[in-house]
Amino acid sequence: MKTFTHIALILVAGVVLGLVVRQFRNSAVRTDGPGADEVVYGNDNAVVDNATLRPEDVANDTPSKPPEDVEWLSEFELLERSGEMVSTDDLKGAPYVVSFFFSTCPSICVSQNQKLKELQDEFEGRGVRFVAISVDPETDTPEVLREYAARFGADQDQWLFLTGELNYIRRIGAEIFQQPVNKQFHTERFVLVDPDGKIEGFYNWPEKRQLEKLKESIESMLQEEASSKKS
């Protein structure tokens, strides 16, 4: 009788241990997304209702990729602080420098736009344009951008401040300008685009040598353009 009882206890213990191990594995390896009782934050930092959660609602700091049936972006159109729409076609014909920023950024964006102010002054009247795209479009309305641009003495024809829908701007950053951007997140790189609309290079503006190289590249493009017009 004692032997039978011992065997029964061992079997029960084995079953309990198996259930515990299975539960541990299920909690350690999640393949089916967040549970119904878990809190998930969306891209706007709002809590998402898991009952209606879609994959695109979950915050992701990496560049988004378009669905396979959607063409990869090669051009864009965004709203300028003036209230006018600006497209890639409007920018062709002269070199332009693209940057990403947001108006409430207290430090990096200020320094970045001071560098752009220097470039604007250096190439004033020579056709070079500067394109600053907001990564906080909900805050950066055209009115806000007009006030922000005035702080840096941004010439409206030479230095553009653009805004639009955040998911669209994510795609513009990732697919056109090869920049990982998200809400209030961007790199410290200027993208130089040639008069034909092709990316010439990426320049890390805090690096003095790279900034000087950017100026040299812009100057080279301008001289090339002037030579082609003469011939």
C-alpha positions, 0 to 999 in steps of 0.5 A: 500500500505504501509503495502504491501511495509513493508511486501515485505521489510521484506521478502527481508531482510529475504532472504538476512540474510539467504544467509549471515548465509549460507555463514558464515556457509560454511566458518566456517565449511570446509569438502571438503578440501582447496579451489582453491584459497587457498595456501597449503604447502606440506611436502617440504614446497613448495606451492602445486597446488590445482588443482592437490592436493592429500591428501598425498601432505598436510603437516602433523606432525602426523605419517602417517598410511599405507593404509589398503591393505599395510602390517604394516612395521616390518622391514626396509632397508636404505642406510648407509653413506658407500654406503651399504644398511643396514637392520633389519636382518643385525642388529640382534644378538646384542643389538642396539640403534635407534635414529632420527636426522638431520645433520643441527640441531644446538643444540639438535641433537649435544647434542644427538649425544654426548650422543651416543658418550659416549655410543659408547666409554663405550660399545666399542668392545662389539657388541652393535650398534647405528643406527642414522636415518636422518629425512632430507634425501634430505640434508643428503646424504651419503657424508654429513653423512660421514663428520657429523659422523667424527665430533663425531668419529663414528666407522663405524662398531659400529655407523651407519648413515642411510638415505633414502626416507622421506615418508619411514622413516616416516613409519619406525619411526611410525610403527616400532619404535613408534616415530612421525618423520617428516622432521627435526622433531624427539623426544629426545628418544633412542629406545633400541632393543634386539638381537632378534629385539624386542623393549625393551624400550624407553629412554629419553636421556636428563634425566640422570636417564633414560640414566643410566637405558639405560646403565644398560639394555644394560649391562643386555642384554650383560650378558644374551647373554654371559651366553647363549653362555656359556651354 
